[in-house]
Amino acid sequence: MAKSNTRLELTWIGKENRPKLEPRVLIEDAGKSYHAARRVSENDFFDNRLIFGDNLLALRALEQEFTGRIKCIYIDPPYNTGSAFTHYHDGIEHSLWLSLMRDRLEILRRLLAENGSIWISIDDNEMPYLRILLDEVFGRANFIAQCIWEKVYSPKSSAKFLSENHDYVVCYARDVSSWKRNLLPRTEKQDRAYKNPDNDPRGPWKPSDLSARNYYSVGRYPIKCPSGRVITGPPQGMYWRVAKERLEEMDREGRIWWGKDGNNVPAIKRFLSEVIDGIVPETIWTYDEVGHNQAAKQHLKKLLPDVEELFVTPKPEGLIERILTIASNLGDWVLDSFAGTGTTGTTAQKMGRRWIMVELGDHCHTHIIPRMKKVIDGEDQGGISKAVDWKGGGGFRYYRLGPSLIVEDEWGNPVINPEFNAAMLAEAMCKLEGFTFDPNPDVYWQQGRSSETDFIYVTTQFMSKDMLAKLSDEVGPNRSLLICCSAFRCDVSQFENLTVKKIPKAVLKKCEWGHDDYSLEIENLPDAPPEVVEQHEAQRAGDGKPVRRFGKGKEAGPTLFDMAQDDSKGGEK
């Protein structure tokens, strides 16, 4: 009898299909990178990253360097509303939208630090499904809050039913037991609520209700005011917050306010000097607190006067500031893989956070880069600039996704992409094999490492027995080396510290080579479910050779080259 599935989950058509992503290299274009002419403050960061390219491939490319390092992720994905957006082709069927979001969320979760969190803007169309999907990816226990943002300030008379004036911002922690929220700063308006009508030497205070709704076993008793009036008890359905003895003690300490005539219902005096240094964030964010769509659009118009097409619903910097204040601190990494017009980056820059943004659309160049330049030069005084006294500074490095490692030659045979130079090939193979690309300038065969004693060497040369023997001697008995080469001739099992694999043969079935766009465009919808390729267990267990670990704390597992295990022992004889 088949086992019953007791797991509660959201299912949809094609859920079992997952893309086999190629781990691309990122190539910096120094001509598009930009930095301030001088350091403005100690919080200037110059290693921020703007990545132009498909966001799923870009996230995959970031995994090796940034797994477990991102403190706060904010994304504003297409809402899948069927509207005719100019910049995003919205309206994908729900199932496809869920699959595409799931693929991205799984990588985003891996990028988050243990004490990190993700915040996602969404509206009513997909919010219920997104919540269940997030429960599945992040775990229901890691749900933090679902905030309501008042995105417009006036009703739409053209609304068919009700005029929608809010979006949601859903937050999940990577691990709720490790996540801690920051308090929001107190405002002058909040502080002005504290007065000192009785010239209390402890300073300004404000009255707080003595009664509460929660049941309290000793919270019902009569109170006699200084004027002599007797209050028979708390209001109906309420209880005094403190017992009678505690009330009398607080009164002796001058912490009870009876009104100027001593005849009021008693109130607890809350002193400004004793309140916590900040405000606990709430879940309703009004437009007068964090801004609205129209204000964000006006900000963009002023900043980019020559740009004809602006986003319909840009997010205000105040909204991002609220998120980053709660979920990050100075110097933390912030990531937005649906960068849009770059508001996450501009806000993070002004707040002293490091940032990574990914954008595939042309607005990466028409909107984000010119906007970031004005921010860095201190010319952008809109958004939160005045609130944070922004004067410019810092910079960013521009990257584009590298090409696919494998292409077809004129006869249709898969070959190493001729656009790859030696460094790119080594970096690509490090990503494929789980090594950190870290070339040693003094040791040519140490191009990457998975541990202090395990290295990788990538070459397009044919490796002879003599060449392998020389390498084996240099590696020595206490280290191991993975050699990726075009061909070799000998039985390499005689070299216990070497593993030899051929490229590109072994990698052909492991990735979707040459697939450059996994965006939410209709023309990029996935084909039929790909055939599942069986994974072979890691070889050589117990053969006495040094054990390879694929990254710190990770056990050895099947790799892209495990498909050609015969190569490691025989190759071309």
Salt bridges, closest charged atoms under 4 A:
GLU9 OE1 - LYS15 NZ 2.76
GLU22 OE1 - ARG24 NE 2.85
GLU28 OE1 - ARG397 NH2 2.91
ASP29 OD2 - LYS32 NZ 3.31
ASP47 OD2 - ARG354 NE 3.46
GLU63 OE1 - ARG60 NH1 3.25
GLU63 OE2 - ARG110 NE 2.56
GLU65 OE2 - ARG49 NH2 2.86
ASP76 OD2 - LYS315 NZ 2.81
ASP103 OD1 - ARG102 NE 2.87
GLU106 OE1 - ARG18 NH1 2.58
GLU114 OE2 - ARG174 NH2 3.61
ASP124 OD2 - HIS166 NE2 3.75
GLU126 OE2 - HIS94 ND1 2.45
GLU136 OE2 - LYS15 NZ 2.87
GLU164 OE2 - LYS151 NZ 3.31
ASP167 OD1 - LYS151 NZ 2.96
GLU188 OE1 - ARG192 NH1 3.97
ASP191 OD1 - ARG186 NE 2.77
ASP198 OD2 - LYS269 NZ 2.66
ASP200 OD1 - ARG202 NE 3.01
ASP200 OD2 - LYS269 NZ 2.79
GLU249 OE2 - ARG246 NH1 3.27
GLU253 OE1 - ARG255 NE 3.62
GLU274 OE2 - ARG255 NH2 2.98
GLU289 OE1 - ARG322 NH2 3.66
GLU317 OE1 - LYS350 NZ 2.88
GLU317 OE2 - ARG371 NH2 3.61
ASP332 OD2 - LYS71 NZ 3.34
GLU359 OE2 - HIS363 NE2 3.01
ASP380 OD1 - HIS299 NE2 2.88
ASP380 OD2 - LYS350 NZ 2.78
ASP389 OD2 - LYS391 NZ 2.74
GLU433 OE1 - LYS501 NZ 3.88
ASP438 OD2 - ARG449 NE 3.43
GLU452 OE1 - ARG449 NH1 3.88
ASP454 OD2 - ARG548 NE 2.70
GLU474 OE2 - LYS470 NZ 2.62
GLU512 OE1 - HIS515 ND1 3.70
ASP516 OD1 - ARG24 NH2 2.74
GLU521 OE1 - HIS89 ND1 3.67
ASP543 OD2 - ARG540 NE 3.69
GLU555 OE2 - ARG549 NH1 3.60
ASP562 OD1 - LYS501 NZ 3.40
GLU572 OE2 - LYS502 NZ 3.86
